Amino acid sequence: MIDQRYVKKIKLMNDRCTRDNKENDSVLIIEGREGTGKTNASVFTAGMVKLIRPAPIHLFFNLDPMIKHAQSTSGQILIWDEPALDSLTSDRLNTLNKNLMKLLMTCRAKRHFIIINITDFTKFDPYIVIERPIGFVHLYKGKVGHGCYLRFSKLERLRQLWVDKKRRVYNKLKSFYLDFPLVREDDFNSLDMTINGLAHATLKDYKKMKDQAIASIGVVDTNKDKLKTEIRRLKKLIANEPLGQTSLVMRARHYKIDESQFRRWKNIDVDDEIEAFEGDVSVFKREEGGIILKLREGETGGRE
């Protein structure tokens, strides 16, 4: 049985998303090291919310599809389950922070109940873990599912004590301790969740997809980094083009790149992870029928 004080907090957070005269979301942070039961706590909490008001539950490992889904829907229960923070480089962590901020900034009026699972609040921007959450759960190491609840008014103090003294004072700032019951396989499956776009996902599906998400981190990052290098190279070439009236079609042919890809790359924000790179051709890997971006030495191109 979950602590009734937590039930009350979740009801208040849900009310924030559903009241007629407001258009707000609710953000709950669940923090804990690997093996402390973050996913179990978030799924249990999502089930509580669904009992209060029937709403679809969507769980994501990747932020890009989560942001797109959150922007195009409303009134849903959304979980971001951090796949492997320790596997990320500092550059990738910076991008992750930017994307989480974009999610929370652009979807505020969508009335979602958003649960974010993280391993370490100190790795994230204060806007994500201090300013936006309505509540914060910390799970302790040792006993799976054992943690404490911090109300939003204590989160700034939590951050400041970390900044000033490198101390994590969960115990002093807590509102109460709590223990999350184990979500059994049948209970998990009965929630009828959609995980990374897979409808009616089961616990077995969850475990399989999480393993795939962790395994793909390095591969996905490498491919995107290669494409970003090429986009930056194309932008540099375009910036050095002499003035002229050459059409976009002719310029795309000049750089030996597909016209639609040239059009997107010309205007794309390279540092925006929401931009879609899928299907784009990189010079690092020539595929059958692919087009290689390569400017011949001494050749110039005209500007639109």
C-alpha positions in Angstrom: 0.0 0.0 0.0 1.4 3.4 -1.0 1.5 6.2 1.5 -1.7 8.2 1.4 0.2 11.4 1.5 1.7 10.5 -1.9 -1.8 9.7 -3.2 -2.9 13.2 -2.1 0.1 14.8 -3.9 -0.6 12.9 -7.1 -4.3 13.9 -7.0 -3.3 17.6 -6.6 -0.9 17.3 -9.5 -3.5 15.7 -11.6 -6.0 18.4 -10.7 -3.5 21.0 -12.0 -3.7 19.3 -15.4 -7.5 19.1 -15.5 -9.0 22.2 -13.9 -11.2 24.2 -16.3 -9.7 27.7 -15.8 -6.0 26.7 -16.3 -3.9 25.1 -19.0 -1.0 23.6 -17.1 0.9 20.4 -17.1 2.4 18.6 -14.1 6.0 17.4 -13.9 7.2 14.8 -11.5 10.9 13.9 -11.2 11.8 10.5 -10.0 15.6 10.2 -9.2 17.6 7.2 -8.1 20.7 5.3 -9.1 20.5 2.1 -11.2 18.5 -0.6 -9.5 16.6 1.6 -7.1 13.3 1.1 -8.8 12.7 4.3 -10.9 10.8 2.6 -13.7 8.6 0.7 -11.2 7.9 3.9 -9.3 7.0 5.8 -12.5 4.8 3.0 -13.8 3.0 2.7 -10.5 2.5 6.5 -10.4 1.2 6.5 -14.0 -1.3 3.8 -13.0 -2.4 5.9 -10.1 -3.1 8.8 -12.4 -4.9 6.6 -14.9 -7.2 5.5 -12.1 -8.1 9.1 -11.3 -8.8 9.9 -14.9 -8.6 7.5 -17.9 -5.7 8.7 -20.1 -3.3 6.9 -22.3 0.2 6.2 -20.9 3.2 6.6 -23.3 6.7 5.7 -22.2 9.7 6.8 -24.2 13.5 6.2 -24.0 14.2 8.7 -26.8 13.3 12.3 -26.4 12.8 13.2 -30.1 9.7 11.1 -30.5 8.5 12.1 -27.1 8.7 15.8 -27.9 6.8 15.3 -31.2 4.2 13.2 -29.5 3.8 15.7 -26.6 3.4 18.7 -29.0 0.7 16.9 -31.1 -1.4 15.6 -28.2 -2.9 16.7 -24.9 -4.0 15.3 -21.6 -1.8 12.2 -21.6 0.5 10.5 -19.1 4.0 10.6 -20.4 7.1 8.9 -19.0 10.7 9.6 -20.1 12.8 6.7 -18.8 16.5 7.8 -19.0 18.2 4.9 -20.7 21.8 5.3 -19.6 23.0 8.7 -18.4 26.5 7.4 -17.6 27.0 6.4 -21.3 26.6 10.0 -22.5 29.5 12.3 -23.3 29.3 15.9 -22.0 28.3 17.1 -25.4 25.4 14.6 -25.6 24.4 15.5 -22.1 24.2 19.2 -23.1 22.0 18.2 -26.0 19.8 16.1 -23.7 19.3 19.1 -21.4 18.4 21.3 -24.4 15.8 18.8 -25.6 14.3 18.3 -22.1 14.0 22.0 -21.8 12.3 22.2 -25.2 9.9 19.5 -24.1 8.9 21.3 -20.9 8.8 24.8 -22.5 6.7 23.9 -25.6 4.2 21.5 -24.0 3.2 23.5 -20.9 -0.3 24.2 -22.0 -0.9 20.6 -23.2 -2.1 19.4 -19.8 0.1 16.3 -19.8 1.2 14.6 -16.6 4.9 14.2 -17.3 7.1 11.8 -15.3 10.9 12.0 -15.8 13.2 9.3 -14.5 16.8 10.3 -13.9 19.8 9.0 -12.1 21.3 12.2 -10.9 19.6 15.6 -10.6 23.0 17.4 -10.5 23.6 16.6 -14.2 20.5 18.5 -15.4 19.7 22.1 -15.9 17.9 23.7 -12.9 14.9 24.6 -15.1 14.3 20.8 -15.6 14.8 19.5 -12.1 14.2 22.6 -9.9 12.0 25.2 -11.5 9.5 23.0 -13.4 8.7 20.0 -11.3 5.7 20.1 -9.0 7.1 17.2 -7.0 10.3 15.3 -6.6 10.9 11.7 -5.5 14.3 10.4 -4.5 14.9 6.7 -4.3 17.6 5.4 -1.9 20.1 2.7 -2.6 19.7 -0.5 -0.7 16.0 -1.3 -0.5 14.3 -1.1 -4.0 11.4 1.3 -4.1 12.2 3.0 -0.8 12.4 6.8 -1.1 11.3 10.2 0.0 9.1 12.9 -1.4 10.2 16.6 -1.7 7.7 19.3 -2.5 8.6 21.9 -5.1 9.2 24.6 -2.5 12.2 22.6 -1.2 13.9 22.0 -4.6 15.8 25.3 -4.8 17.3 24.6 -1.4 18.3 21.1 -2.6 20.1 22.6 -5.5 21.8 25.4 -3.5 23.2 23.0 -0.9 24.6 21.0 -3.8 26.2 24.0 -5.4 27.6 25.5 -2.2 28.6 22.4 -0.3 28.2 19.4 -2.7 25.8 17.9 -0.3 22.6 16.0 -1.2 20.3 16.7 1.8 17.2 14.7 0.9 16.5 13.6 4.4 16.4 17.2 5.9 14.2 18.5 3.1 11.8 15.6 2.7 8.1 15.9 3.3 7.8 12.2 4.0 9.3 8.7 3.3 7.5 6.3 1.1 7.8 2.8 -0.3 6.5 1.8 -3.8 4.9 -1.6 -4.2 6.2 -3.8 -6.9 4.3 -3.6 -10.2 3.8 -7.2 -11.2 4.0 -8.3 -14.8 0.2 -8.7 -15.1 -0.3 -5.2 -13.6 2.2 -3.7 -15.9 0.6 -5.3 -19.0 -2.9 -4.3 -17.8 -2.0 -0.6 -18.1 -2.0 -1.0 -21.8 1.0 1.3 -22.3 2.5 2.5 -25.5 6.3 2.2 -25.4 8.4 4.0 -28.0 5.4 3.9 -30.3 4.6 0.2 -29.7 0.9 0.0 -28.6 -0.3 -2.5 -26.0 3.3 -3.1 -24.9 4.1 -5.7 -22.3 6.8 -5.9 -19.6 8.8 -8.2 -21.9 8.5 -5.5 -24.6 9.7 -2.9 -22.2 12.8 -4.8 -21.2 13.7 -5.7 -24.8 13.3 -2.1 -26.0 15.3 -0.6 -23.1 18.2 -3.0 -23.8 18.0 -1.8 -27.5 17.9 1.8 -26.5 21.0 1.5 -24.3 22.9 -0.5 -27.0 22.1 2.0 -29.7 23.3 5.1 -27.8 26.8 5.0 -29.2 25.8 4.0 -32.8 23.1 6.7 -33.0 25.4 9.4 -31.7 28.1 8.5 -34.1 25.8 8.6 -37.2 24.4 11.9 -36.1 27.8 13.4 -35.4 28.9 12.4 -39.0 25.9 14.0 -40.5 26.3 17.2 -38.4 29.9 17.4 -39.6 28.7 17.3 -43.2 26.0 19.8 -42.6 28.5 22.3 -41.1 30.8 21.7 -44.1 28.0 22.4 -46.5 27.0 25.6 -44.7 30.6 26.8 -44.8 30.7 26.2 -48.5 27.4 28.0 -49.0 28.6 30.9 -46.9 31.6 31.3 -49.3 29.6 31.2 -52.5 30.0 34.2 -54.8 26.8 36.2 -55.4 24.8 35.1 -58.3 21.4 33.9 -59.6 22.0 30.2 -59.7 18.9 28.2 -58.8 18.6 25.9 -55.8 18.3 23.0 -58.1 21.6 23.8 -59.9 23.3 24.4 -56.6 22.2 21.0 -55.3 23.6 19.4 -58.5 26.8 21.4 -58.0 27.4 20.0 -54.5 26.2 16.6 -55.7 23.5 16.3 -53.0 19.8 15.5 -53.3 17.7 18.6 -53.8 15.4 18.1 -50.9 18.3 17.2 -48.6 20.1 20.4 -49.8 17.1 22.5 -49.1 16.8 21.2 -45.5 20.5 21.2 -44.7 20.8 24.8 -46.0 18.4 26.0 -43.3 18.8 23.4 -40.6 19.8 24.2 -37.0 22.7 21.7 -36.6 22.5 21.7 -32.8 18.7 21.1 -32.7 18.3 17.4 -32.0 14.6 17.5 -33.0 15.6 18.0 -36.6 15.2 14.7 -38.5 18.4 13.3 -40.1 16.8 9.9 -40.9 17.5 8.9 -44.5 20.1 11.6 -45.1 23.3 10.6 -46.9 26.6 11.1 -45.3 29.9 11.2 -47.3 31.3 8.7 -44.8 29.0 5.9 -46.2 28.1 5.7 -49.8 25.1 3.6 -50.5 23.8 2.3 -53.8 22.4 5.2 -55.7 23.5 7.6 -52.9 24.8 11.1 -53.6 28.1 12.1 -52.2 28.6 15.7 -51.1 31.9 16.8 -52.5 32.9 20.2 -54.0 35.6 19.8 -56.6 38.6 21.8 -56.0 38.5 25.2 -57.7 34.8 24.9 -58.4 32.3 27.5 -57.2 28.6 27.8 -56.9 26.1 30.6 -57.2 23.8 32.0 -54.6 20.0 31.9 -54.8 
